[in-house]
Amino acid sequence: MVDSVVVTGSDAKYFPFAADTLRSLLALGLAREVRLALLDFGLAEDQRAWAAARGVSVVPVGWDIALGPARDPEIAKMGDGYKAMTARPFLPAYFPDAAVIQWIDADAWVQTVEGVRGPLAAARRYGFAVVPELHRAYAHLYSGGEGTAAMHRNAAAKSFGAGVADALARNPILNSGLFAGRADSPVWPKWREFAAAGMAQHANKYTEQIALNLACYAALGRSDGEAVQLLPPEYNHCCGLALPMLERETRRVLDPKFPHAPVHVVHLVGMTGKRAYRCSDGGTLETALVRAELIGTADG
């Protein structure tokens, strides 16, 4: 019996990316191992039908957290797409029959089966798994990274206060674009609690991720700190932080640092346009990292 679910989510505008995510899971045959689900933040009917025809459960989502009056202007621009931030801490409620749940952002796609098997196995054994933004190729970690650090600190200060922001600034950022959690993990209720408090004070696009960081670091600080597993960067390679290398013939996405192993999950993080990427043969290839352009959509 399949007791795990892999979830992404989208509104109508973002659906081409979500379709890429789902295609990647289907092409790897992972639908035989896990349930696939798509949270509906405002999809069109033909988009829902596309997913349902491929065996993907389409789940309508409401506003699970009430936003306070203080919020960044970009929240209004996101519209119902901001439900991605309010829904993620509540995934066990949306999938009450699932023992383990994995989330993958719609701007990420899975290149190897390990991109799903690994996080699910870690969560099943320990409780929760997430990937820190730590990689030997993430240049901002070695150049001071003042702009990146200031952006996250300012977002945390708005939602949780300067004291919390200063405390979090000492720790690596845990990226909420990919994570897996057992249904009974204590991270979920703490995440909901922190997210609700932060969004009531000031909602921005990082409030939910900051709340997840608070929940995970609270768990890591206890005697049962193994309850949160920090996975290596290949499980969530953030292309906006370090451009990957490509293998020309196979179109595989590789770690930009030697020995250039294939990454498990390709997280675009803004890198959606076409550009020249270094190849393992020493040349370059002009393409986008969007899966539909890099590989094609012949598999559905």
N, C-alpha and C positions, 0 to 999 in steps of 0.2 A: 504494500500500500504506500502511495506517495504521500508523505507528510510534510513536504517542504514546498515553498512557493517562491518564485523569483518575480519581482514586481518592478515595473517602471510606470511612468505616468506622463500625461501630456494634455494640453489643450489642442484646439484645431490648428493653430498656427505652428506649433512645435511638433506636430504629428510626424512629418517626414523623418525627424531624428528618432522619435520613438519607434517608428517602423524599422529603422536601421537596427536599433537595439534588439527588437524582437526577431528580425531576420537573422541576426547573428546567433541568437540562442537556438532558433529552429534549424539553421544550417549545421550546427554542431550536434544535432540530435538530442539536445538537452531536454526537450519536451517529453522524452521517454523516462527521464529521471526526476523531473520536478514539474509542478504546475507552473504555468505562465499566466501572469495577470497584468492588466493595464488599468491604472487608475484614470478615471475620466474627469478631467478638469474643465471640460467644455468641448468635447469632440464633436465633429459632424457625424451624421448618421452613416455615411459611406465609410468613414474611418472606423467607426464601431464595427460595421459589418466586415471590413477587411480583417480586423483582429479576430473577430468571432469565427470567421471562416477558417482560420488557422489554429483554432483550438485555444485561443487566448481568452481568458475570462476578463470581461470589461466591467469594471466596478465604479459606479457613480460615487462621487465624493462631495461632501458638503464642507462647511466651515467648522472645523473641529476646535478651533481656538478663536475667540473673539479678539479682534485687534483694537487697541486703544486709539485715541484720537491722534497721538503723536506717531507719525510714520514718515519714512522717506518718500519723496515725490515719485520715485520709481515704482513704488508699490501700486499706485493707481494705474501706471502703465502696464504692469503685469496682469492686472485684473484677476480673473479666476485662476490664472496660472500660479498665483501665490498660494493656492490650495496645496501645491506640492510641499510647501514649507509647513503648513498647519496639519497636513495629513500624516506625514512620515512618522512622527512619534506615536501615532495611533494605529500603526499597521496591524498589531495583534488583534485589535477590535474589528478590522476589516477582513481578517482571515482567521477566524476563531478556531478553525479546524487544523491550522498549520502549526506544527511543532517548531519549525525553524523558518524564518523569513529572510530573504535577501532583497535588498533594494539596489537598483542600478539606475542612475540618472539617464534621462532620455538622450543626453548628448554624449553618452558613453556606449561602447559596444564591445562584445566579448569575442576575443580572438581565439582563445583556447578553452577547452572544457575545464581546465584548472581554475579559470576565472570564476566559475560557479562552484565547482566541487570543493575548492580550498576554503573559501569563506564559510560555506555551509558546514563543512566538517569542523572548522574551528569553533563556530558558534554552537554547534550541537554538543561538542565536548566541553567547552568552557563557559558558554553563555552569550558572548558577544564578540564580534570581530569588526575592525575598522582599520583604515589605512592612514597613517600620518603623512603629511606633506614633507617627507624626508627622502631625498634622493641625491646621490653624488653628482647628478646632472642639473639639479635645481640651482641655477646660478645665484639667485637672490640669497641663498643660505650662506654664500661665501663672499658676497660683495657688500655686506651690511644689510641689504634688503630693507632699507628704511621705509621705502614707499609701501611695500607689501605689509610690513609689520604695522605701520601707522594706520593703514586702511582697516585692518582687522581690529586693532586696538580701539580705534574710533567707533567702529560698529559695536564692539562689546561695551564700551563706555556708555553709548546712547541707550542700550537696552538693559544693561545690568549695573552700571555705575563704574566709576574710575577704579575703585579698589579691586573689583572683579577683573576688570580689563588688565590691570597691572599684573595680577596674579597669573592670568592666562597667558600673558605675553612671555612668560618664562618657559612655556611649554610649546612643543610642536603643535601645529594646527592639525586636527583630525578631520579629514575631508568627509562630508556627509554624502558625497556622490555615489559611494558604494559602501555598504555595510551589511552585516548579517547578524541576526539576533535570535536566540531561542525565545519562545513565547514567554517563558517564565523568568527571563533575565531581569534583574533589578534596574538595569539601565533604562528600560522603557518608562516606568512610572516617574523616575527622576527627570528623564528627558521631557516628558509631558509637563511636569511641574515647572521646570526651568523655562521651557518654551512659552508657556502661558504667561508666566511672570514677565519675561522679556518683551513679548509682543504687546502686553498691556502697557508697559512703560514706553517702549518705542520700537516699532516694527521696521526692520530693514531686511535686505535680502540675505544677511548673514546671521540673523537672530536665531534661527532654527539650528544652524550649524554650531553656533557658539553654545547654545543650550545642550547640544549633544556632547560637545567638548566638556562642559561642566559635569554632565552626568557620567561620562566615561572617566574623567580624572577623579571624580569622587569615588568611583569604584576602584580605580587603580591605587588610591591612597589607603584603602582598607587592607585588612589582613588577607582577604580573598582577592587580592589584586589580579590574580590570573583569570578572573571572571571576564576581563576585557583583554582580548588578544590584539596586538598591533601587528598588522600584516606588512610584508615587504611591498615596496612601491610598484612592482610589476602587476600587482592585483588592482591597481588604480593609477595608471600612468597619466599624470596630468600634462597633456601636451602643451597647454598654455604656459607651463612653468619650465618645460624643457622639450624642444622639438625632438621627436624620435628619429631614428634612422629607418630606412626601408630596404627590403630585399626586392630587387627589381623583378625577378622572374615570378616569384610567388606572391608579391605585393604584401608580404608579411610586415607588420610593424615591429621594429626592433628597439631594444634599449639603446639609447645613444652612446652609452659608454661600453667599452670592451668588457666582455666578449660579445656584446650585442645579441643577447638572447631575446627571443620573442617575448613581448609583454603579454600578459593574460587579458587585461582589460584596457582598452584605448579610450581615455576620457578626453574629449576634445577641448573643453575649457576655453571656448572662444576661437579655437583654431579650425574654422570651418571653410575658409577660403582656399583657393588654389595658390600654391607656391612651390618653389624648388626644395626638395628634401634630399639630404645626403643619402646615398645608397651604400650598401656593404661592398659593392664592387669598385668603389672609389669615385663613381660619377654621381649625377643627380637625376632626380625624377620629378617632373612638375605634375602635381596632382593635389587634390584635397584629401584630407584624412577622413572625411565623411565616408562611411563604408560603401554607400551606394555608388560613389564616384571611384573610390579606390579599387573596389572588387566588382561592383555591379549588383544587380538585383535579380539575376536569373533564378535564384533559389526562392523567390517568392516576394 
